Amino acid sequence: MPNASLLKEFESLIGKENVLTSEADRQCYSYDATPHAPVVPELVLRPTRVEELGPLIKRCYSVGFHIVVRGSGTNLSGGVVPDNRETVVILTNALNRILEINTEDCYAVVEPGVVTARFAEEVRKAGLFYPPDPSSMSVSTLGGNVAENAGGLRGLKYGVTKDYLLGLDFYDAEGQLIKTGSRTVKCATGYNLAGLLTGSEGTIGVMSRLIMRLVPPPKAAQAMKATFASTVAAAEAVAGIIAAHIVPCTLEFLDNVTLNRIEDFKGIGLPRDAAAMLLVEVDGHPAQVKEEAEAVCEVLRQCGGDVQMAGDAKERDAVWEARRLALPSLARMRPTCILEDATVPRSKLPALMTAIDGIASRYRLELGVFGHAGDGNMHPTFMCDKRDKDEMERVESAIAELFEQTIALGGTLSGEHGTGITKSRWLELEVGEATLAFCRKMRRAFDPKGLFNSSKIIGV
């Protein structure tokens, strides 16, 4: 625990009520949404004004505390698990103001603790659209979304968080305010530091303000679902839709295990005997939507799909309820749930599904698969018990083989969850030793003491 004098400094900066020192408070911020062992931090600081960040960071860095920045803690790669007992966790959830929604120039300025769903709703009320929709959007924050470059169901057509970040302010290791990007559509001034911080997982600086691009909402949408007799047939339908040069708003996949677990959980009427289901939505101008919906249905049927169109908004919402229930339905089945994030070129999706089926069989594991099939981003989800040593050894071997096969197919370790500590050991397999060495040199330039989320991504 910091000495009394240092605690008084922090209290004078942010208020005594925002300096959390009790064991119970610190326990709350010792873990994230992964099964990694919790690490209780030295201290938790909760600034309520962005101007407090600079002095806090400067003091923590000068003392030599490891610094982990945390929003809502929904991270799926161990990214906000404290590095060690000498870590200070800086919470950003009180920095939650929407500062501006500009409807003339289509941008918004926000603080990093704004919850994604709240932001999207306020933007909708203003007559605009913020497309990124990670599954955790009801609780995740925009700062966390930028730090992980979060994706979501609409990523296929609309892109991910990085595609909506126009600029940001952040504090460096010396507590200095750094500004990058602008409110303009184009900006070629200086280095693209906003791009560098996107996906950096808190290893470079601490974000204080974000400038987010907004777009007009689509005028119409049509949702549909199709069931298949095999996962490979469903994967081939995905490849067929893309090959037909149709870009749906969303194109999601649920396997038989996931369908049944959702039914066990909520009983919403999903077919228990289907090997797989695709959930598809097209949006845009009404005439375009009609044409593309018909073309998608034709591809689905050609690949053996049994297709149903959503007739109204209620049926459309039911389609997406099923998808958003996937992870919670799987997570409740066993004590431990490990959600992976394998991503391949879309044409390789049938090969990835074949590989996943083989891995589940060889290692005798219960595995549910769902994900963003339209952009090749699948979430094989291992249901297991971390107290069972034999089972966890099989899980580790299965994950290693999953990553090896993903990379062999021209894919990547993570499409949207980040590297954190979960995938750092395999990063060299994807990018090579020289790339890691280059990134470490760059990281040391920003963080010479190696204190910003030091165990994450590439280490220090």
ChimeraX attribute file (.defattr): number of C-alpha atoms within 10 A of each C-alpha:
attribute: neighborCount
match mode: 1-to-1
recipient: residues
	/A:1	12
	/A:2	13
	/A:3	7
	/A:4	8
	/A:5	9
	/A:6	14
	/A:7	17
	/A:8	14
	/A:9	14
	/A:10	20
	/A:11	16
	/A:12	11
	/A:13	17
	/A:14	19
	/A:15	15
	/A:16	15
	/A:17	10
	/A:18	17
	/A:19	21
	/A:20	18
	/A:21	17
	/A:22	12
	/A:23	12
	/A:24	10
	/A:25	15
	/A:26	18
	/A:27	14
	/A:28	14
	/A:29	23
	/A:30	21
	/A:31	22
	/A:32	22
	/A:33	18
	/A:34	21
	/A:35	18
	/A:36	16
	/A:37	11
	/A:38	18
	/A:39	18
	/A:40	25
	/A:41	28
	/A:42	21
	/A:43	23
	/A:44	25
	/A:45	23
	/A:46	22
	/A:47	22
	/A:48	17
	/A:49	15
	/A:50	18
	/A:51	13
	/A:52	16
	/A:53	26
	/A:54	19
	/A:55	17
	/A:56	19
	/A:57	24
	/A:58	17
	/A:59	17
	/A:60	20
	/A:61	22
	/A:62	11
	/A:63	11
	/A:64	15
	/A:65	22
	/A:66	24
	/A:67	29
	/A:68	25
	/A:69	27
	/A:70	27
	/A:71	24
	/A:72	21
	/A:73	23
	/A:74	21
	/A:75	25
	/A:76	23
	/A:77	30
	/A:78	27
	/A:79	33
	/A:80	30
	/A:81	31
	/A:82	29
	/A:83	25
	/A:84	19
	/A:85	15
	/A:86	18
	/A:87	25
	/A:88	25
	/A:89	28
	/A:90	22
	/A:91	21
	/A:92	28
	/A:93	21
	/A:94	17
	/A:95	21
	/A:96	20
	/A:97	17
	/A:98	19
	/A:99	13
	/A:100	11
	/A:101	21
	/A:102	16
	/A:103	15
	/A:104	6
	/A:105	13
	/A:106	18
	/A:107	24
	/A:108	22
	/A:109	20
	/A:110	23
	/A:111	26
	/A:112	29
	/A:113	25
	/A:114	23
	/A:115	25
	/A:116	23
	/A:117	20
	/A:118	16
	/A:119	23
	/A:120	20
	/A:121	14
	/A:122	15
	/A:123	21
	/A:124	14
	/A:125	10
	/A:126	12
	/A:127	12
	/A:128	21
	/A:129	20
	/A:130	24
	/A:131	25
	/A:132	25
	/A:133	20
	/A:134	23
	/A:135	17
	/A:136	18
	/A:137	20
	/A:138	14
	/A:139	17
	/A:140	24
	/A:141	28
	/A:142	28
	/A:143	32
	/A:144	30
	/A:145	30
	/A:146	26
	/A:147	25
	/A:148	27
	/A:149	25
	/A:150	28
	/A:151	25
	/A:152	22
	/A:153	26
	/A:154	22
	/A:155	25
	/A:156	21
	/A:157	18
	/A:158	20
	/A:159	18
	/A:160	24
	/A:161	27
	/A:162	22
	/A:163	15
	/A:164	19
	/A:165	23
	/A:166	24
	/A:167	22
	/A:168	26
	/A:169	20
	/A:170	23
	/A:171	22
	/A:172	21
	/A:173	24
	/A:174	18
	/A:175	20
	/A:176	15
	/A:177	17
	/A:178	15
	/A:179	16
	/A:180	19
	/A:181	23
	/A:182	18
	/A:183	19
	/A:184	13
	/A:185	11
	/A:186	9
	/A:187	13
	/A:188	8
	/A:189	9
	/A:190	8
	/A:191	10
	/A:192	13
	/A:193	16
	/A:194	23
	/A:195	19
	/A:196	11
	/A:197	22
	/A:198	21
	/A:199	23
	/A:200	21
	/A:201	30
	/A:202	26
	/A:203	28
	/A:204	24
	/A:205	26
	/A:206	29
	/A:207	28
	/A:208	25
	/A:209	23
	/A:210	26
	/A:211	25
	/A:212	23
	/A:213	25
	/A:214	22
	/A:215	17
	/A:216	13
	/A:217	14
	/A:218	15
	/A:219	10
	/A:220	14
	/A:221	19
	/A:222	22
	/A:223	27
	/A:224	22
	/A:225	23
	/A:226	22
	/A:227	28
	/A:228	25
	/A:229	17
	/A:230	16
	/A:231	24
	/A:232	20
	/A:233	21
	/A:234	29
	/A:235	28
	/A:236	21
	/A:237	29
	/A:238	28
	/A:239	22
	/A:240	19
	/A:241	21
	/A:242	18
	/A:243	13
	/A:244	11
	/A:245	9
	/A:246	15
	/A:247	20
	/A:248	26
	/A:249	23
	/A:250	24
	/A:251	27
	/A:252	25
	/A:253	27
	/A:254	28
	/A:255	24
	/A:256	23
	/A:257	20
	/A:258	27
	/A:259	29
	/A:260	22
	/A:261	22
	/A:262	25
	/A:263	18
	/A:264	14
	/A:265	16
	/A:266	13
	/A:267	10
	/A:268	13
	/A:269	11
	/A:270	16
	/A:271	14
	/A:272	16
	/A:273	13
	/A:274	20
	/A:275	20
	/A:276	27
	/A:277	28
	/A:278	30
	/A:279	22
	/A:280	25
	/A:281	25
	/A:282	25
	/A:283	23
	/A:284	17
	/A:285	12
	/A:286	14
	/A:287	10
	/A:288	13
	/A:289	21
	/A:290	16
	/A:291	11
	/A:292	22
	/A:293	21
	/A:294	11
	/A:295	14
	/A:296	25
	/A:297	22
	/A:298	15
	/A:299	20
	/A:300	25
	/A:301	15
	/A:302	13
	/A:303	19
	/A:304	17
	/A:305	23
	/A:306	16
	/A:307	19
	/A:308	13
	/A:309	17
	/A:310	17
	/A:311	11
	/A:312	10
	/A:313	12
	/A:314	9
	/A:315	14
	/A:316	18
	/A:317	12
	/A:318	14
	/A:319	22
	/A:320	19
	/A:321	13
	/A:322	20
	/A:323	22
	/A:324	15
	/A:325	18
	/A:326	26
	/A:327	21
	/A:328	13
	/A:329	19
	/A:330	27
	/A:331	18
	/A:332	13
	/A:333	14
	/A:334	13
	/A:335	12
	/A:336	18
	/A:337	22
	/A:338	23
	/A:339	25
	/A:340	24
	/A:341	23
	/A:342	25
	/A:343	28
	/A:344	25
	/A:345	17
	/A:346	22
	/A:347	18
	/A:348	18
	/A:349	27
	/A:350	20
	/A:351	17
	/A:352	25
	/A:353	19
	/A:354	13
	/A:355	15
	/A:356	22
	/A:357	14
	/A:358	14
	/A:359	19
	/A:360	19
	/A:361	12
	/A:362	11
	/A:363	15
	/A:364	13
	/A:365	17
	/A:366	14
	/A:367	22
	/A:368	24
	/A:369	26
	/A:370	25
	/A:371	25
	/A:372	26
	/A:373	28
	/A:374	30
	/A:375	27
	/A:376	26
	/A:377	30
	/A:378	26
	/A:379	23
	/A:380	22
	/A:381	21
	/A:382	23
	/A:383	21
	/A:384	20
	/A:385	17
	/A:386	18
	/A:387	10
	/A:388	9
	/A:389	10
	/A:390	10
	/A:391	16
	/A:392	16
	/A:393	13
	/A:394	16
	/A:395	24
	/A:396	12
	/A:397	13
	/A:398	22
	/A:399	20
	/A:400	15
	/A:401	15
	/A:402	23
	/A:403	24
	/A:404	17
	/A:405	19
	/A:406	25
	/A:407	18
	/A:408	13
	/A:409	17
	/A:410	12
	/A:411	22
	/A:412	22
	/A:413	25
	/A:414	21
	/A:415	24
	/A:416	23
	/A:417	25
	/A:418	26
	/A:419	25
	/A:420	26
	/A:421	20
	/A:422	19
	/A:423	22
	/A:424	18
	/A:425	13
	/A:426	15
	/A:427	19
	/A:428	14
	/A:429	15
	/A:430	17
	/A:431	12
	/A:432	11
	/A:433	11
	/A:434	10
	/A:435	12
	/A:436	16
	/A:437	13
	/A:438	10
	/A:439	15
	/A:440	16
	/A:441	13
	/A:442	13
	/A:443	20
	/A:444	15
	/A:445	12
	/A:446	16
	/A:447	20
	/A:448	13
	/A:449	16
	/A:450	22
	/A:451	22
	/A:452	30
	/A:453	28
	/A:454	24
	/A:455	21
	/A:456	26
	/A:457	26
	/A:458	20
	/A:459	17
	/A:460	19
